[in-house]
Amino acid sequence: MAPAKRASRMPGEGGPRLSIRLDLGEGLRIGPGKVRLLEEIGRAGSISAAGRALGMSYRRAWELVEALNTGLGAPVAETAAGGAGGGGARLTALGEAVVRTYRGIEAEANAGAAERLAALARRGG
């Protein structure tokens, strides 16, 4: 499955933008780091490769995936054991929905705040 397209720029790209973190209660937080990890899992087909691409250990990447799985009550990624055919991971429908929903909220928030952010940036902060 193809990873969801990013609806916004990464930090440092272009002009001012919002950084969104969703606090869903019960300690579940979804922000740009977890969403980038899910996008990388979708792209790379592997939790370890996704972690490497983002400069984090496999253990840290797995902990973030597990935090999402636990908080959402269902898996965001499915894994296959290694061996002759190799292992890997892919996003579940829930994982894809998390990325799509987060990026949609992020895009709407950035569009709604664009004028104010630009005005603030012109004033030098």
C-alpha angles and dihedrals in degrees: 000000000000117000118249115266117252111251094199143036124269116249111285094027114115125322135342119314141167124258108216129206120180116213105199098177131252088069094296112141126174118192141151095290097056092042092051088050091053091047090051092048088053091048100041100033091224137084092214093049090047090051092049091049089054096042097250134119122257088246092056092045091050091048091054092049090048091049089055092045092051096042094048095040094232137062121277091193135030120215132204122206118250125245135109092337092042127238130256147148138246134189118260121224086265092053091051090048091052091054094044094047095045093048091047093052090046093051093047092048093048092048091049093049099038098102094046093045091050091048091049092049091051089055090057098253 
